[in-house]
Amino acid sequence: MKNRLKVLRAERDWTQADLAEALDVSRQTVNAIEKGKFDPSLPLAFKAARLFKMQIEDIFEEE
Amino acid sequence: MNANTTKPENLKKRVSRSAKQLFIWTFAWVASLALLAFGPKFIWDFHVVVSTTVIFINLGFGYKMVMANIKHINDLDEMMRKIHVEAMALSLGVSVVLGAIYGLLEGIKIITFEPNPSGLLFVMSFSYMIGVALFYRKYA
């Protein structure tokens, strides 16, 4: 699954650690999601969407 | 950034607290196991009541350790939890495969000594640690 987390994070000048804290996950998890190595659960995807004030499909996209 | 200010306890604190609890109960369980292994011979001269009491204490600590481990796994974030679940699957599989063959070795005259079940605990622990390292690398 592709995602725009890295771009959205960069636009806000957040570090991976900042985003990890906001999503209540580890920095390694944010890194793995950004690299497409780990697909987040639906609740985590919703949390990210709420954080960025966007729709889930605007952040995550099926490959 | 203050997007997370309403959270009562963040991941790091939560995991640290549950890991500490897991360490305490694991230490208590190992200590009571050691007491049970050496106490009857060196301390209370195989007194059945004392040994039985220590067995129940050991089982109680074992229960607390298992529950602390479950809580610790649940306190991890979803990727870390997946890493540990995959490592547990590896550990269980390796232990079943090696344990089954190890149990047969004496019967088919490959080894002359009776297989010791504690060897299985070592295999389980070692394969679990290897699994965590391998699956951590997979997602890194």
N, CA and C atoms of all chains as a GROMACS GRO file, in nm:
protein
  609
    1MET      N    1   0.085  -0.120   0.000
    1MET     CA    2   0.000   0.000   0.000
    1MET      C    3   0.089   0.126   0.000
    2LYS      N    4   0.062   0.215  -0.096
    2LYS     CA    5   0.138   0.340  -0.102
    2LYS      C    6   0.073   0.442  -0.007
    3ASN      N    7   0.152   0.536   0.037
    3ASN     CA    8   0.094   0.641   0.123
    3ASN      C    9   0.171   0.771   0.109
    4ARG      N   10   0.109   0.878   0.154
    4ARG     CA   11   0.169   1.012   0.141
    4ARG      C   12   0.216   1.066   0.277
    5LEU      N   13   0.234   0.975   0.372
    5LEU     CA   14   0.270   1.020   0.508
    5LEU      C   15   0.398   1.104   0.510
    6LYS      N   16   0.499   1.060   0.435
    6LYS     CA   17   0.627   1.130   0.437
    6LYS      C   18   0.612   1.273   0.384
    7VAL      N   19   0.534   1.287   0.276
    7VAL     CA   20   0.513   1.419   0.217
    7VAL      C   21   0.433   1.508   0.313
    8LEU      N   22   0.326   1.451   0.367
    8LEU     CA   23   0.241   1.528   0.459
    8LEU      C   24   0.318   1.572   0.584
    9ARG      N   25   0.402   1.481   0.630
    9ARG     CA   26   0.484   1.512   0.747
    9ARG      C   27   0.584   1.623   0.715
   10ALA      N   28   0.646   1.612   0.598
   10ALA     CA   29   0.745   1.712   0.558
   10ALA      C   30   0.681   1.849   0.540
   11GLU      N   31   0.559   1.851   0.487
   11GLU     CA   32   0.488   1.979   0.466
   11GLU      C   33   0.465   2.052   0.599
   12ARG      N   34   0.450   1.974   0.704
   12ARG     CA   35   0.428   2.032   0.837
   12ARG      C   36   0.556   2.046   0.918
   13ASP      N   37   0.664   2.008   0.856
   13ASP     CA   38   0.795   2.016   0.921
   13ASP      C   39   0.801   1.932   1.048
   14TRP      N   40   0.738   1.815   1.043
   14TRP     CA   41   0.739   1.723   1.158
   14TRP      C   42   0.847   1.617   1.136
   15THR      N   43   0.906   1.573   1.241
   15THR     CA   44   0.999   1.460   1.232
   15THR      C   45   0.918   1.330   1.243
   16GLN      N   46   0.984   1.219   1.215
   16GLN     CA   47   0.916   1.089   1.233
   16GLN      C   48   0.876   1.071   1.379
   17ALA      N   49   0.961   1.119   1.469
   17ALA     CA   50   0.932   1.107   1.613
   17ALA      C   51   0.808   1.188   1.650
   18ASP      N   52   0.793   1.307   1.591
   18ASP     CA   53   0.673   1.390   1.617
   18ASP      C   54   0.547   1.316   1.573
   19LEU      N   55   0.553   1.262   1.451
   19LEU     CA   56   0.437   1.191   1.398
   19LEU      C   57   0.408   1.065   1.481
   20ALA      N   58   0.515   0.996   1.519
   20ALA     CA   59   0.499   0.874   1.600
   20ALA      C   60   0.429   0.907   1.732
   21GLU      N   61   0.468   1.016   1.793
   21GLU     CA   62   0.407   1.055   1.920
   21GLU      C   63   0.259   1.089   1.901
   22ALA      N   64   0.230   1.160   1.794
   22ALA     CA   65   0.091   1.198   1.767
   22ALA      C   66   0.003   1.077   1.739
   23LEU      N   67   0.062   0.975   1.676
   23LEU     CA   68  -0.016   0.855   1.642
   23LEU      C   69  -0.008   0.748   1.750
   24ASP      N   70   0.073   0.775   1.853
   24ASP     CA   71   0.094   0.680   1.963
   24ASP      C   72   0.152   0.546   1.914
   25VAL      N   73   0.251   0.559   1.826
   25VAL     CA   74   0.325   0.441   1.781
   25VAL      C   75   0.475   0.474   1.792
   26SER      N   76   0.559   0.375   1.765
   26SER     CA   77   0.703   0.400   1.772
   26SER      C   78   0.753   0.468   1.643
   27ARG      N   79   0.868   0.531   1.653
   27ARG     CA   80   0.926   0.595   1.534
   27ARG      C   81   0.955   0.490   1.427
   28GLN      N   82   0.995   0.370   1.470
   28GLN     CA   83   1.024   0.262   1.374
   28GLN      C   84   0.899   0.225   1.295
   29THR      N   85   0.783   0.232   1.362
   29THR     CA   86   0.659   0.198   1.293
   29THR      C   87   0.626   0.303   1.187
   30VAL      N   88   0.645   0.431   1.222
   30VAL     CA   89   0.623   0.538   1.124
   30VAL      C   90   0.716   0.518   1.005
   31ASN      N   91   0.841   0.488   1.033
   31ASN     CA   92   0.940   0.466   0.927
   31ASN      C   93   0.898   0.350   0.836
   32ALA      N   94   0.854   0.240   0.896
   32ALA     CA   95   0.813   0.122   0.818
   32ALA      C   96   0.690   0.153   0.733
   33ILE      N   97   0.596   0.233   0.788
   33ILE     CA   98   0.475   0.269   0.711
   33ILE      C   99   0.516   0.359   0.593
   34GLU      N  100   0.601   0.457   0.622
   34GLU     CA  101   0.643   0.549   0.515
   34GLU      C  102   0.714   0.475   0.402
   35LYS      N  103   0.791   0.372   0.438
   35LYS     CA  104   0.865   0.296   0.336
   35LYS      C  105   0.776   0.191   0.267
   36GLY      N  106   0.653   0.177   0.315
   36GLY     CA  107   0.562   0.079   0.256
   36GLY      C  108   0.591  -0.064   0.299
   37LYS      N  109   0.670  -0.079   0.406
   37LYS     CA  110   0.702  -0.214   0.453
   37LYS      C  111   0.597  -0.268   0.550
   38PHE      N  112   0.519  -0.179   0.607
   38PHE     CA  113   0.416  -0.221   0.703
   38PHE      C  114   0.288  -0.144   0.673
   39ASP      N  115   0.179  -0.218   0.658
   39ASP     CA  116   0.049  -0.154   0.634
   39ASP      C  117  -0.021  -0.131   0.768
   40PRO      N  118  -0.060  -0.006   0.796
   40PRO     CA  119  -0.125   0.020   0.925
   40PRO      C  120  -0.264  -0.041   0.932
   41SER      N  121  -0.311  -0.063   1.053
   41SER     CA  122  -0.448  -0.112   1.073
   41SER      C  123  -0.545   0.000   1.036
   42LEU      N  124  -0.672  -0.035   1.023
   42LEU     CA  125  -0.774   0.066   0.991
   42LEU      C  126  -0.782   0.174   1.100
   43PRO      N  127  -0.783   0.135   1.231
   43PRO     CA  128  -0.787   0.242   1.334
   43PRO      C  129  -0.668   0.338   1.325
   44LEU      N  130  -0.549   0.284   1.295
   44LEU     CA  131  -0.432   0.372   1.284
   44LEU      C  132  -0.442   0.461   1.161
   45ALA      N  133  -0.494   0.405   1.052
   45ALA     CA  134  -0.512   0.485   0.930
   45ALA      C  135  -0.614   0.597   0.955
   46PHE      N  136  -0.721   0.567   1.029
   46PHE     CA  137  -0.820   0.670   1.064
   46PHE      C  138  -0.758   0.778   1.151
   47LYS      N  139  -0.673   0.734   1.243
   47LYS     CA  140  -0.606   0.829   1.333
   47LYS      C  141  -0.518   0.926   1.253
   48ALA      N  142  -0.445   0.869   1.155
   48ALA     CA  143  -0.360   0.953   1.070
   48ALA      C  144  -0.446   1.050   0.989
   49ALA      N  145  -0.559   1.000   0.938
   49ALA     CA  146  -0.647   1.085   0.858
   49ALA      C  147  -0.702   1.201   0.943
   50ARG      N  148  -0.739   1.169   1.068
   50ARG     CA  149  -0.790   1.274   1.159
   50ARG      C  150  -0.681   1.376   1.188
   51LEU      N  151  -0.559   1.325   1.209
   51LEU     CA  152  -0.446   1.413   1.242
   51LEU      C  153  -0.418   1.512   1.129
   52PHE      N  154  -0.422   1.462   1.006
   52PHE     CA  155  -0.393   1.548   0.890
   52PHE      C  156  -0.519   1.615   0.835
   53LYS      N  157  -0.634   1.588   0.900
   53LYS     CA  158  -0.763   1.644   0.856
   53LYS      C  159  -0.789   1.614   0.709
   54MET      N  160  -0.772   1.485   0.675
   54MET     CA  161  -0.793   1.441   0.537
   54MET      C  162  -0.874   1.311   0.537
   55GLN      N  163  -0.918   1.271   0.418
   55GLN     CA  164  -0.982   1.140   0.403
   55GLN      C  165  -0.872   1.032   0.398
   56ILE      N  166  -0.906   0.912   0.445
   56ILE     CA  167  -0.807   0.802   0.442
   56ILE      C  168  -0.754   0.780   0.300
   57GLU      N  169  -0.846   0.782   0.202
   57GLU     CA  170  -0.804   0.753   0.064
   57GLU      C  171  -0.715   0.863   0.006
   58ASP      N  172  -0.712   0.978   0.071
   58ASP     CA  173  -0.621   1.084   0.026
   58ASP      C  174  -0.479   1.062   0.080
   59ILE      N  175  -0.468   0.976   0.178
   59ILE     CA  176  -0.335   0.946   0.236
   59ILE      C  177  -0.285   0.810   0.190
   60PHE      N  178  -0.374   0.711   0.197
   60PHE     CA  179  -0.333   0.574   0.163
   60PHE      C  180  -0.397   0.531   0.030
   61GLU      N  181  -0.316   0.460  -0.046
   61GLU     CA  182  -0.364   0.418  -0.179
   61GLU      C  183  -0.319   0.276  -0.205
   62GLU      N  184  -0.413   0.194  -0.254
   62GLU     CA  185  -0.378   0.055  -0.282
   62GLU      C  186  -0.288   0.048  -0.404
   63GLU      N  187  -0.186  -0.039  -0.397
   63GLU     CA  188  -0.092  -0.050  -0.510
   63GLU      C  189  -0.148  -0.143  -0.616
   64MET      N  190   0.484   2.054   1.817
   64MET     CA  191   0.360   1.986   1.782
   64MET      C  192   0.289   1.936   1.908
   65ASN      N  193   0.160   1.964   1.918
   65ASN     CA  194   0.091   1.924   2.040
   65ASN      C  195  -0.034   1.842   2.011
   66ALA      N  196  -0.029   1.764   1.904
   66ALA     CA  197  -0.147   1.688   1.863
   66ALA      C  198  -0.182   1.576   1.961
   67ASN      N  199  -0.092   1.545   2.051
   67ASN     CA  200  -0.111   1.427   2.136
   67ASN      C  201  -0.127   1.463   2.284
   68THR      N  202  -0.170   1.583   2.312
   68THR     CA  203  -0.170   1.629   2.450
   68THR      C  204  -0.277   1.564   2.536
   69THR      N  205  -0.382   1.507   2.474
   69THR     CA  206  -0.491   1.449   2.553
   69THR      C  207  -0.461   1.306   2.597
   70LYS      N  208  -0.355   1.245   2.546
   70LYS     CA  209  -0.325   1.105   2.580
   70LYS      C  210  -0.279   1.094   2.724
   71PRO      N  211  -0.339   1.003   2.802
   71PRO     CA  212  -0.302   0.991   2.942
   71PRO      C  213  -0.160   0.938   2.961
   72GLU      N  214  -0.118   0.848   2.873
   72GLU     CA  215   0.016   0.790   2.887
   72GLU      C  216   0.065   0.751   2.748
   73ASN      N  217   0.185   0.798   2.712
   73ASN     CA  218   0.229   0.767   2.578
   73ASN      C  219   0.291   0.628   2.569
   74LEU      N  220   0.318   0.588   2.446
   74LEU     CA  221   0.365   0.452   2.418
   74LEU      C  222   0.492   0.417   2.496
   75LYS      N  223   0.587   0.511   2.496
   75LYS     CA  224   0.716   0.484   2.560
   75LYS      C  225   0.700   0.454   2.709
   76LYS      N  226   0.622   0.537   2.777
   76LYS     CA  227   0.600   0.517   2.922
   76LYS      C  228   0.524   0.387   2.947
   77ARG      N  229   0.422   0.362   2.863
   77ARG     CA  230   0.339   0.243   2.879
   77ARG      C  231   0.422   0.116   2.863
   78VAL      N  232   0.505   0.114   2.756
   78VAL     CA  233   0.588  -0.005   2.729
   78VAL      C  234   0.694  -0.022   2.837
   79SER      N  235   0.751   0.090   2.880
   79SER     CA  236   0.854   0.086   2.984
   79SER      C  237   0.797   0.029   3.115
   80ARG      N  238   0.676   0.073   3.150
   80ARG     CA  239   0.612   0.027   3.274
   80ARG      C  240   0.579  -0.123   3.267
   81SER      N  241   0.525  -0.165   3.152
   81SER     CA  242   0.488  -0.307   3.142
   81SER      C  243   0.612  -0.396   3.131
   82ALA      N  244   0.720  -0.343   3.070
   82ALA     CA  245   0.844  -0.421   3.062
   82ALA      C  246   0.904  -0.439   3.202
   83LYS      N  247   0.893  -0.334   3.284
   83LYS     CA  248   0.943  -0.342   3.421
   83LYS      C  249   0.865  -0.447   3.501
   84GLN      N  250   0.733  -0.446   3.484
   84GLN     CA  251   0.649  -0.546   3.551
   84GLN      C  252   0.685  -0.687   3.505
   85LEU      N  253   0.710  -0.702   3.375
   85LEU     CA  254   0.745  -0.833   3.320
   85LEU      C  255   0.879  -0.880   3.378
   86PHE      N  256   0.974  -0.787   3.389
   86PHE     CA  257   1.105  -0.821   3.445
   86PHE      C  258   1.090  -0.867   3.592
   87ILE      N  259   1.013  -0.792   3.668
   87ILE     CA  260   0.995  -0.825   3.811
   87ILE      C  261   0.935  -0.964   3.829
   88TRP      N  262   0.828  -0.996   3.753
   88TRP     CA  263   0.762  -1.125   3.770
   88TRP      C  264   0.845  -1.240   3.713
   89THR      N  265   0.920  -1.210   3.606
   89THR     CA  266   1.009  -1.314   3.551
   89THR      C  267   1.120  -1.346   3.651
   90PHE      N  268   1.175  -1.240   3.711
   90PHE     CA  269   1.280  -1.260   3.812
   90PHE      C  270   1.226  -1.339   3.930
   91ALA      N  271   1.106  -1.304   3.977
   91ALA     CA  272   1.045  -1.375   4.090
   91ALA      C  273   1.021  -1.522   4.056
   92TRP      N  274   0.975  -1.547   3.933
   92TRP     CA  275   0.949  -1.685   3.890
   92TRP      C  276   1.080  -1.766   3.884
   93VAL      N  277   1.183  -1.708   3.824
   93VAL     CA  278   1.313  -1.777   3.813
   93VAL      C  279   1.371  -1.802   3.953
   94ALA      N  280   1.360  -1.702   4.040
   94ALA     CA  281   1.412  -1.716   4.176
   94ALA      C  282   1.340  -1.828   4.252
   95SER      N  283   1.207  -1.832   4.236
   95SER     CA  284   1.130  -1.937   4.307
   95SER      C  285   1.158  -2.075   4.248
   96LEU      N  286   1.188  -2.078   4.116
   96LEU     CA  287   1.223  -2.206   4.052
   96LEU      C  288   1.358  -2.256   4.104
   97ALA      N  289   1.452  -2.161   4.119
   97ALA     CA  290   1.584  -2.196   4.172
   97ALA      C  291   1.571  -2.244   4.317
   98LEU      N  292   1.483  -2.177   4.392
   98LEU     CA  293   1.460  -2.218   4.532
   98LEU      C  294   1.403  -2.359   4.538
   99LEU      N  295   1.312  -2.388   4.445
   99LEU     CA  296   1.251  -2.520   4.440
   99LEU      C  297   1.352  -2.627   4.396
  100ALA      N  298   1.447  -2.586   4.311
  100ALA     CA  299   1.546  -2.682   4.261
  100ALA      C  300   1.649  -2.718   4.368
  101PHE      N  301   1.690  -2.617   4.446
  101PHE     CA  302   1.798  -2.640   4.541
  101PHE      C  303   1.754  -2.643   4.687
  102GLY      N  304   1.642  -2.579   4.717
  102GLY     CA  305   1.594  -2.571   4.855
  102GLY      C  306   1.571  -2.705   4.924
  103PRO      N  307   1.501  -2.799   4.859
  103PRO     CA  308   1.472  -2.926   4.927
  103PRO      C  309   1.598  -2.998   4.975
  104LYS      N  310   1.705  -2.991   4.895
  104LYS     CA  311   1.828  -3.062   4.931
  104LYS      C  312   1.912  -2.983   5.032
  105PHE      N  313   1.923  -2.852   5.011
  105PHE     CA  314   2.018  -2.773   5.090
  105PHE      C  315   1.955  -2.693   5.204
  106ILE      N  316   1.825  -2.671   5.202
  106ILE     CA  317   1.765  -2.583   5.304
  106ILE      C  318   1.665  -2.656   5.393
  107TRP      N  319   1.564  -2.723   5.334
  107TRP     CA  320   1.459  -2.779   5.420
  107TRP      C  321   1.450  -2.932   5.417
  108ASP      N  322   1.552  -2.998   5.374
  108ASP     CA  323   1.565  -3.144   5.382
  108ASP      C  324   1.441  -3.219   5.329
  109PHE      N  325   1.399  -3.182   5.211
  109PHE     CA  326   1.290  -3.249   5.139
  109PHE      C  327   1.158  -3.254   5.218
  110HIS      N  328   1.135  -3.155   5.303
  110HIS     CA  329   1.008  -3.148   5.377
  110HIS      C  330   0.895  -3.122   5.275
  111VAL      N  331   0.797  -3.214   5.272
  111VAL     CA  332   0.693  -3.211   5.167
  111VAL      C  333   0.608  -3.084   5.174
  112VAL      N  334   0.573  -3.042   5.297
  112VAL     CA  335   0.485  -2.925   5.312
  112VAL      C  336   0.556  -2.799   5.258
  113VAL      N  337   0.684  -2.785   5.292
  113VAL     CA  338   0.759  -2.667   5.245
  113VAL      C  339   0.772  -2.672   5.093
  114SER      N  340   0.807  -2.789   5.040
  114SER     CA  341   0.822  -2.803   4.895
  114SER      C  342   0.691  -2.772   4.823
  115THR      N  343   0.580  -2.824   4.877
  115THR     CA  344   0.449  -2.799   4.816
  115THR      C  345   0.415  -2.650   4.818
  116THR      N  346   0.447  -2.585   4.931
  116THR     CA  347   0.422  -2.440   4.942
  116THR      C  348   0.500  -2.364   4.835
  117VAL      N  349   0.629  -2.402   4.819
  117VAL     CA  350   0.713  -2.332   4.720
  117VAL      C  351   0.663  -2.360   4.578
  118ILE      N  352   0.612  -2.482   4.556
  118ILE     CA  353   0.555  -2.514   4.423
  118ILE      C  354   0.438  -2.420   4.393
  119PHE      N  355   0.350  -2.398   4.491
  119PHE     CA  356   0.235  -2.309   4.469
  119PHE      C  357   0.280  -2.164   4.451
  120ILE      N  358   0.384  -2.126   4.526
  120ILE     CA  359   0.439  -1.990   4.508
  120ILE      C  360   0.494  -1.975   4.366
  121ASN      N  361   0.568  -2.078   4.321
  121ASN     CA  362   0.625  -2.076   4.186
  121ASN      C  363   0.514  -2.068   4.080
  122LEU      N  364   0.407  -2.145   4.099
  122LEU     CA  365   0.296  -2.142   4.004
  122LEU      C  366   0.228  -2.004   4.003
  123GLY      N  367   0.216  -1.945   4.121
  123GLY     CA  368   0.158  -1.811   4.132
  123GLY      C  369   0.242  -1.708   4.060
  124PHE      N  370   0.374  -1.712   4.081
  124PHE     CA  371   0.465  -1.620   4.011
  124PHE      C  372   0.462  -1.645   3.860
  125GLY      N  373   0.452  -1.775   3.824
  125GLY     CA  374   0.444  -1.810   3.682
  125GLY      C  375   0.321  -1.749   3.617
  126TYR      N  376   0.208  -1.757   3.688
  126TYR     CA  377   0.083  -1.698   3.637
  126TYR      C  378   0.099  -1.547   3.619
  127LYS      N  379   0.158  -1.482   3.720
  127LYS     CA  380   0.177  -1.336   3.711
  127LYS      C  381   0.270  -1.301   3.595
  128MET      N  382   0.373  -1.384   3.573
  128MET     CA  383   0.466  -1.359   3.464
  128MET      C  384   0.395  -1.371   3.328
  129VAL      N  385   0.313  -1.473   3.314
  129VAL     CA  386   0.239  -1.492   3.188
  129VAL      C  387   0.147  -1.373   3.162
  130MET      N  388   0.074  -1.331   3.267
  130MET     CA  389  -0.018  -1.218   3.252
  130MET      C  390   0.058  -1.088   3.221
  131ALA      N  391   0.176  -1.071   3.285
  131ALA     CA  392   0.256  -0.952   3.259
  131ALA      C  393   0.307  -0.953   3.114
  132ASN      N  394   0.338  -1.073   3.063
  132ASN     CA  395   0.384  -1.084   2.925
  132ASN      C  396   0.271  -1.048   2.828
  133ILE      N  397   0.151  -1.097   2.857
  133ILE     CA  398   0.036  -1.065   2.771
  133ILE      C  399   0.012  -0.913   2.771
  134LYS      N  400   0.019  -0.854   2.890
  134LYS     CA  401  -0.004  -0.709   2.900
  134LYS      C  402   0.104  -0.633   2.823
  135HIS      N  403   0.229  -0.680   2.837
  135HIS     CA  404   0.340  -0.613   2.768
  135HIS      C  405   0.319  -0.618   2.616
  136ILE      N  406   0.280  -0.735   2.565
  136ILE     CA  407   0.256  -0.748   2.420
  136ILE      C  408   0.142  -0.655   2.378
  137ASN      N  409   0.037  -0.648   2.459
  137ASN     CA  410  -0.076  -0.561   2.425
  137ASN      C  411  -0.041  -0.413   2.434
  138ASP      N  412   0.059  -0.378   2.514
  138ASP     CA  413   0.099  -0.238   2.528
  138ASP      C  414   0.189  -0.191   2.412
  139LEU      N  415   0.242  -0.286   2.336
  139LEU     CA  416   0.327  -0.247   2.222
  139LEU      C  417   0.242  -0.185   2.112
  140ASP      N  418   0.305  -0.114   2.019
  140ASP     CA  419   0.227  -0.064   1.907
  140ASP      C  420   0.206  -0.177   1.806
  141GLU      N  421   0.123  -0.154   1.706
  141GLU     CA  422   0.079  -0.266   1.623
  141GLU      C  423   0.191  -0.333   1.543
  142MET      N  424   0.291  -0.258   1.499
  142MET     CA  425   0.400  -0.322   1.424
  142MET      C  426   0.488  -0.407   1.517
  143MET      N  427   0.519  -0.352   1.634
  143MET     CA  428   0.600  -0.427   1.730
  143MET      C  429   0.527  -0.555   1.775
  144ARG      N  430   0.395  -0.540   1.791
  144ARG     CA  431   0.315  -0.657   1.830
  144ARG      C  432   0.321  -0.763   1.720
  145LYS      N  433   0.315  -0.719   1.594
  145LYS     CA  434   0.323  -0.812   1.482
  145LYS      C  435   0.460  -0.882   1.480
  146ILE      N  436   0.566  -0.806   1.509
  146ILE     CA  437   0.701  -0.864   1.514
  146ILE      C  438   0.707  -0.974   1.621
  147HIS      N  439   0.651  -0.945   1.738
  147HIS     CA  440   0.655  -1.044   1.846
  147HIS      C  441   0.566  -1.165   1.816
  148VAL      N  442   0.451  -1.142   1.754
  148VAL     CA  443   0.363  -1.254   1.719
  148VAL      C  444   0.434  -1.344   1.617
  149GLU      N  445   0.500  -1.284   1.517
  149GLU     CA  446   0.572  -1.364   1.417
  149GLU      C  447   0.688  -1.439   1.482
  150ALA      N  448   0.756  -1.373   1.576
  150ALA     CA  449   0.868  -1.439   1.646
  150ALA      C  450   0.816  -1.555   1.731
  151MET      N  451   0.698  -1.536   1.793
  151MET     CA  452   0.639  -1.645   1.873
  151MET      C  453   0.600  -1.762   1.783
  152ALA      N  454   0.548  -1.732   1.665
  152ALA     CA  455   0.510  -1.838   1.571
  152ALA      C  456   0.635  -1.917   1.530
  153LEU      N  457   0.743  -1.845   1.504
  153LEU     CA  458   0.869  -1.910   1.468
  153LEU      C  459   0.918  -1.998   1.583
  154SER      N  460   0.915  -1.940   1.704
  154SER     CA  461   0.962  -2.010   1.822
  154SER      C  462   0.881  -2.137   1.848
  155LEU      N  463   0.749  -2.125   1.837
  155LEU     CA  464   0.661  -2.241   1.859
  155LEU      C  465   0.689  -2.349   1.755
  156GLY      N  466   0.699  -2.308   1.630
  156GLY     CA  467   0.724  -2.404   1.522
  156GLY      C  468   0.856  -2.476   1.538
  157VAL      N  469   0.962  -2.399   1.564
  157VAL     CA  470   1.095  -2.457   1.581
  157VAL      C  471   1.096  -2.551   1.701
  158SER      N  472   1.032  -2.510   1.810
  158SER     CA  473   1.030  -2.591   1.932
  158SER      C  474   0.955  -2.722   1.910
  159VAL      N  475   0.843  -2.717   1.837
  159VAL     CA  476   0.766  -2.839   1.810
  159VAL      C  477   0.847  -2.934   1.722
  160VAL      N  478   0.906  -2.879   1.615
  160VAL     CA  479   0.982  -2.963   1.521
  160VAL      C  480   1.104  -3.025   1.590
  161LEU      N  481   1.184  -2.939   1.655
  161LEU     CA  482   1.305  -2.990   1.720
  161LEU      C  483   1.271  -3.075   1.844
  162GLY      N  484   1.166  -3.035   1.917
  162GLY     CA  485   1.126  -3.110   2.035
  162GLY      C  486   1.081  -3.252   2.000
  163ALA      N  487   1.007  -3.264   1.890
  163ALA     CA  488   0.957  -3.395   1.848
  163ALA      C  489   1.074  -3.488   1.811
  164ILE      N  490   1.168  -3.434   1.734
  164ILE     CA  491   1.281  -3.518   1.691
  164ILE      C  492   1.374  -3.549   1.809
  165TYR      N  493   1.390  -3.449   1.898
  165TYR     CA  494   1.477  -3.468   2.015
  165TYR      C  495   1.424  -3.579   2.105
  166GLY      N  496   1.290  -3.584   2.117
  166GLY     CA  497   1.227  -3.686   2.199
  166GLY      C  498   1.247  -3.828   2.145
  167LEU      N  499   1.270  -3.835   2.014
  167LEU     CA  500   1.286  -3.967   1.951
  167LEU      C  501   1.430  -4.018   1.952
  168LEU      N  502   1.524  -3.927   1.970
  168LEU     CA  503   1.665  -3.961   1.952
  168LEU      C  504   1.712  -4.078   2.038
  169GLU      N  505   1.666  -4.082   2.165
  169GLU     CA  506   1.710  -4.192   2.252
  169GLU      C  507   1.649  -4.325   2.205
  170GLY      N  508   1.519  -4.321   2.166
  170GLY     CA  509   1.449  -4.441   2.124
  170GLY      C  510   1.510  -4.505   2.001
  171ILE      N  511   1.563  -4.423   1.911
  171ILE     CA  512   1.622  -4.479   1.788
  171ILE      C  513   1.773  -4.493   1.799
  172LYS      N  514   1.822  -4.484   1.923
  172LYS     CA  515   1.964  -4.512   1.955
  172LYS      C  516   2.064  -4.415   1.888
  173ILE      N  517   2.018  -4.290   1.868
  173ILE     CA  518   2.112  -4.190   1.815
  173ILE      C  519   2.190  -4.129   1.932
  174ILE      N  520   2.121  -4.111   2.045
  174ILE     CA  521   2.189  -4.065   2.166
  174ILE      C  522   2.168  -4.168   2.277
  175THR      N  523   2.258  -4.166   2.375
  175THR     CA  524   2.250  -4.268   2.481
  175THR      C  525   2.186  -4.213   2.609
  176PHE      N  526   2.174  -4.079   2.618
  176PHE     CA  527   2.116  -4.021   2.740
  176PHE      C  528   1.968  -3.989   2.718
  177GLU      N  529   1.896  -3.973   2.830
  177GLU     CA  530   1.754  -3.940   2.823
  177GLU      C  531   1.737  -3.792   2.788
  178PRO      N  532   1.657  -3.759   2.686
  178PRO     CA  533   1.639  -3.618   2.650
  178PRO      C  534   1.587  -3.535   2.767
  179ASN      N  535   1.647  -3.419   2.787
  179ASN     CA  536   1.609  -3.331   2.898
  179ASN      C  537   1.513  -3.223   2.848
  180PRO      N  538   1.393  -3.213   2.905
  180PRO     CA  539   1.295  -3.113   2.858
  180PRO      C  540   1.345  -2.969   2.868
  181SER      N  541   1.442  -2.943   2.958
  181SER     CA  542   1.490  -2.804   2.973
  181SER      C  543   1.562  -2.758   2.846
  182GLY      N  544   1.610  -2.854   2.766
  182GLY     CA  545   1.672  -2.818   2.638
  182GLY      C  546   1.573  -2.748   2.547
  183LEU      N  547   1.447  -2.789   2.559
  183LEU     CA  548   1.341  -2.730   2.477
  183LEU      C  549   1.318  -2.582   2.515
  184LEU      N  550   1.330  -2.553   2.646
  184LEU     CA  551   1.316  -2.413   2.691
  184LEU      C  552   1.424  -2.326   2.628
  185PHE      N  553   1.546  -2.382   2.620
  185PHE     CA  554   1.656  -2.308   2.559
  185PHE      C  555   1.628  -2.282   2.412
  186VAL      N  556   1.583  -2.386   2.340
  186VAL     CA  557   1.552  -2.372   2.196
  186VAL      C  558   1.442  -2.267   2.177
  187MET      N  559   1.339  -2.273   2.263
  187MET     CA  560   1.228  -2.180   2.254
  187MET      C  561   1.274  -2.035   2.274
  188SER      N  562   1.354  -2.013   2.379
  188SER     CA  563   1.403  -1.878   2.409
  188SER      C  564   1.494  -1.826   2.299
  189PHE      N  565   1.586  -1.913   2.253
  189PHE     CA  566   1.683  -1.871   2.152
  189PHE      C  567   1.612  -1.840   2.020
  190SER      N  568   1.520  -1.927   1.978
  190SER     CA  569   1.452  -1.904   1.851
  190SER      C  570   1.363  -1.780   1.859
  191TYR      N  571   1.309  -1.752   1.977
  191TYR     CA  572   1.227  -1.632   1.994
  191TYR      C  573   1.312  -1.505   1.977
  192MET      N  574   1.430  -1.506   2.040
  192MET     CA  575   1.519  -1.390   2.027
  192MET      C  576   1.564  -1.370   1.883
  193ILE      N  577   1.599  -1.482   1.817
  193ILE     CA  578   1.640  -1.474   1.676
  193ILE      C  579   1.523  -1.421   1.592
  194GLY      N  580   1.404  -1.469   1.622
  194GLY     CA  581   1.284  -1.427   1.548
  194GLY      C  582   1.259  -1.277   1.562
  195VAL      N  583   1.270  -1.226   1.684
  195VAL     CA  584   1.248  -1.082   1.705
  195VAL      C  585   1.349  -1.001   1.623
  196ALA      N  586   1.475  -1.044   1.626
  196ALA     CA  587   1.579  -0.972   1.552
  196ALA      C  588   1.552  -0.979   1.401
  197LEU      N  589   1.517  -1.098   1.352
  197LEU     CA  590   1.492  -1.115   1.207
  197LEU      C  591   1.373  -1.032   1.159
  198PHE      N  592   1.263  -1.042   1.233
  198PHE     CA  593   1.142  -0.972   1.189
  198PHE      C  594   1.154  -0.820   1.211
  199TYR      N  595   1.234  -0.780   1.307
  199TYR     CA  596   1.259  -0.637   1.326
  199TYR      C  597   1.332  -0.583   1.203
  200ARG      N  598   1.429  -0.660   1.155
  200ARG     CA  599   1.504  -0.620   1.034
  200ARG      C  600   1.413  -0.614   0.913
  201LYS      N  601   1.316  -0.705   0.908
  201LYS     CA  602   1.225  -0.712   0.794
  201LYS      C  603   1.149  -0.579   0.776
  202TYR      N  604   1.113  -0.517   0.889
  202TYR     CA  605   1.033  -0.395   0.881
  202TYR      C  606   1.117  -0.267   0.894
  203ALA      N  607   1.246  -0.282   0.918
  203ALA     CA  608   1.331  -0.163   0.941
  203ALA      C  609   1.362  -0.091   0.809
   0.00000   0.00000   0.00000
